[in-house]
Amino acid sequence: MRAYRMGLGAAGAAVVLAFGGAVPAQAADPGSDGFTIKDPRITESSGLAASRAHPGVYWTHNDSDDGAYLYAIDGRTGKTVATLTLTGIGAPRDVEAISIGPDGDIYVGDIGDNLGGKWDHVWIYKLPEPKELRDQTVRATQYVVKYADGPRNAESMMVHPKTGRVYIVEKGEDGGGLYEGPDPLDSSATNVFKRVADIDLWATDAAFSPDGKQLAVRGYLGGIAYSWNNGKPKRQGQLSVPMQPQGESVTYTLDGKTLLYGSEGQGSSVEPVEVEGAGGDSGGTGGSSDRGGGDGDGGGFTGKAGAVGAAVVLIAVLGIGRLLRRPKSARR
């Protein structure tokens, strides 16, 4: 996804100064204090998932034009410790998301639509997470996906950590739908995803908390925290999303105490934000707050910085809003 390649300029710098940046979490799980992706092959990291089998390792992939590859990144060093080559599938078109299910399998969402919602179908690939971290070829299962209400562009795919059900969040400029897949997915038939809720954000990625009780949805400039509410998401507040050149990914650490936010670009940083109330009774997530409200239009900051910070955000959003509304152009 290249639509947001731009310098933040003075307004963006002012936002970072006003808010002081995201507050890094104290290290608990390896990698929970953030890291920088060192692999020069990874220039468009569009998805992020914490490994279940290898604590401290994070799976990612490039967007388009890379091939059927997944990369395992050591969160302590930022170095690639394994490259997987997928077989048993066709040529990936626009890979945008990655998630790991309760079955221990990796799910890869080839769900982007460079034509703005024109593809007749998209795909999901599933493969077992390797027990050994080394470069290897892994056979994947390919699933054909369609939407009940017609083609959609999407960059967010999540597997619920308890039920194993697969969900997709539409990427719409004015928000989009949350789509639920059939249970289970069927590799021999078309899997029709049905809209079950609205998401009030121009979403670039989403992730379930490890206990499945929260859903974090991020955009370019912010995000929204939802309680899962048995599949009927209820908005809890805004996420404290760090300023990034092109914010494309999010995942929880295995202990659920930190949200890690990734961005595209060579040598991109994965930034940590502590989850408020993690392990407590509040059920808060990712620095969420409804103070200052908002309708989830992508601002996505908490109200903690007060009126000055809010004013700076407004200036920044007004300054770049027109650019953000440009549709994603075809690359093929």
N, C-alpha and C positions, 0 to 999 in steps of 0.2 A: 504494500500500500504506500504510494508515493505522494499522495495528495497534500500532505502536511509538511513537506520539506521547505523550511523557511527559517530565517533567523528570528529570534524573539524580539530583538531590538531593545530600545530603551524601556518600553512599556513592560515587556516580559521580564527584563532585569529588575525593574521596580517591584514587580510582583514577588519575585524571589526574595528581594531584600525586605519587603514589607512583612512577609510571612515567615521569614527566617528559614525557609526550606522545610521539608518534611523532617520530623524528629526521628533519627535512626533508633531502631530497637536495640536493646542490649542483646548480645549474641546468646542464643540458646541452641536452636538447631544450627548445624554448620551451614554457613551461607546466609543466615538470617540478618547479618549486619551488612548485606549487600556485596556486590562484586562487579567487576568489569569483564565483559566477554573478550577474551584475548584472541580467539581464532579469527584470522583474516578472511576465512571463507564465509563467516557469518556476518553479513552486511545488512540483512533485513529480518532481524529476529522478530517474528510476528506472534509467537505464542510461547508460553512458559508453563511448565508443570513440574512440581516437586516429585522426585522419584520416591516410590514406596519401598522398593527393594534396596535402594542405596541412599540412605540418609545423607543429606548435604549435596546431592547431585540433582541438577535441574535439566530437564529436557527442553530443547528448543528446535527451531527450524527456520529456514528462510521463507520469504513470501513466495514469489514467483521466480521462474527462470533458473531454478537451482537443480531440480531433480528430486528423486524420491529418497531424501536423506533426512535423518534425525541426528542431533548432536547432544551428547551428554556432557554437561558442564559441571566441573567441580566448583561448588560455591565457595570454597576456601581460597582457591587460586584464580578462578575465572578461566582455567584452561580446559580444553576439550579432552575428555578421557575416553571417549568412544564415539565412533560414527557408525550409524546403522544405515544400510542400504536396503530399501524395501523392495521386495519382489511380489509377484502375484497381483499387481495392480496395473492400471494404465498409466499414462503420463500425467503427473499432477498438473493442475491448471492454476490454482490460486490458493495455496495452503495458508490458512490464517489462524488455526487454533489447535491446541493440544491439551489433553486431559487424561487422567488415569482413573480407571474405575475400581470398584471394590473387588473385582475379579483379578486385579493386578495387571490387567491389559492396558496398553497405551492406545488411546483413541486420537486420531489425527483428522482435523476438519479441513477438507479441501472444499471450502464453502464460500470463498470470495467470488464476487461476480464483477469482473472488469467492465462489463457492459451495463452496469446499473440495474440489475434484476432481469436479465434477458436469457440466462442459461436455462435450458429446459430442465436440467437436473444438476445436482452437485454430488459430491462423494464424501463418505467417511471411511477411513481405513482403521483397522484394529489389528494389533499385534501384541504378543506377549512381551512384557518387559524382560529383557535378558537378565539372567542370574549373574552373568559375568560381564564386566565392563571391558570390552575390547571391540575393535573394528570388526564388524561382521555383517553378513547378509541375513535378513529375517523375512520370512514369508508373512504377508499381511492378508487379511480378509477385506474385500472391498464391498461397501454398501452404497447402493444408489438411493439418493434422497431427493424428494420433491416436497413442496409445500402445498397444503390443502387449498390455499387462496392465491396460488400463482407464484412465479419466480420472485426470489428475494436476494438482496445482497446481505451478506453476514460475515462477521469476523470473530464471533464469539460462539464457542461450543463447549459445553460442560457436561460431565458425567456425574450424576449424583453419587456421593461416596457411600451411601447406604443402600439405595434401591438399584443402582446401576443404570437407571434410565438416562437417556441422552437428551439434552436440550440445546437449542440454538437461539441466540438473540439476534434479531434483525438489526442491521446497521441502517438506521433512517435518520436523516438530518433533523427531523422533528420528533425523534423517538421511534420506537419500533415495537415489534411483537416478540414475546417469548414463545417459542415453539417447542412442543413436546413430541418426541419420537415414539414409535411403537415399542412395546416391550414384549419380547426382545427384538432387536434389529434382525432383519432377514436378508441374508446375502443372495438369495435366489429370487427376490421380489423387490419391487419399488417400495421404499419406506416413506410413507407420507407423514410429514410433521404437521401438527395442528396447533394453531394459535390458542394459547391458554391464558395469556395475560399481556398487559402493556408494560413496556419499559421506557421510562421518561428520559432517555439519554441517547445521544449519537454514539453508540457503543462500539468500542474497538476490541474489547475482550471482557471476559467474566470468569468467575471462579466460585465454587462452593467452598465453604469452610470444611475442615476435616470431619466435623460432626454432622454436616449436612443441614445445619440450622440457619445458616446465613448464606446469602448470595451477594457477592461484590461485583458490581458492573462498572467498568472504567470507560472513559472517553479520552479525547485528546487533552482536555483542560480540567477534567474533574471526574467524579464518579458518584454512584449512589449505592448505599447499603440497604439491602432488603432482608427482612426475616423471611425464611422460606415458607413457613406457615402451611406445611403439608401441600406444597405445590400451588399455593395461592399467594404469591409474594406480596408482602406488605412493606411499604417504604419505611425505613428507620431514620435515615438522614443522609448527609453528604459525606463523601470520602475525602480524606486529606491526600489528594494525589499530587505527587511532586511535579514540578515543571520539567518537562523533557522535550527534546527536539521533535520527537514524533512518537508519542506514547501509544504503544500497541499491545502490551501484554500485562497480565496480572496473575499471580498465584499465591496461595497461602503456603507458609511453611508447614511442615508436618505437625508441629505442635499447635498450630492454629493461632499463634501469638503475633505473627507478623504477616503483613501483605507485602509482596515483592512486586515492584512495577518495572517493566522493561520497555525499551525504546529501540527503534530501528537505527541503523547506522553502524559503520565499522568501529569496533572498540566501544560499543555502547555500554552504558552503566545500568545495572539493575539496582533500584533504590528501595530500601526498606522503610516501612511505616508501621509502627506498633499498633496492634489491634486493641482498641479500648475495651476494657472489661473482659479480656480473654481469660478464661478460667474462672470468671466470677459469675454473678447472677444477672448482670445487666444485659448480657448478650450483645453488647455493642460490637461494632466491627470496623476496623480500619480508620479510626479517628472520625467516626461518624457523628454528626450533629445536625439537628434540625433548627438550630438557632440561626436566624437569618433566612430560613426557609429556602425559597427558590423553587423552580419547577423542574429542576434537573436538566437545564439546557446546556450543560457542559461546563459551567463555572466550577461546581463540585468542590469548593473549599469549605472548611468549617468556619463558623462565626467567631473563632477565638481571637482573631487579629483585630476585631473591632471595626469601627467605622472607617478608619484610615485604610486598612487592608481591603475592605469591601470596595472603597472608592477606586483603589488602584486596580483591582480585578476588573471593575466595570470599564475603566479606561482601556485596559488591555483587551478585553473581549470586544469592545466596540471597535478597537483599532484593527483587529484581525478577523472579526466576524465574517466579513464579506468573503475573505479568502477561504475560510473554513467551509463555506457553503457551496464551494465549487464541487461538482460531482467527480467521482473517481473516473478517470479516463481509461479507455481501453489501451492495453499494452500489447495485444497480439492482433 
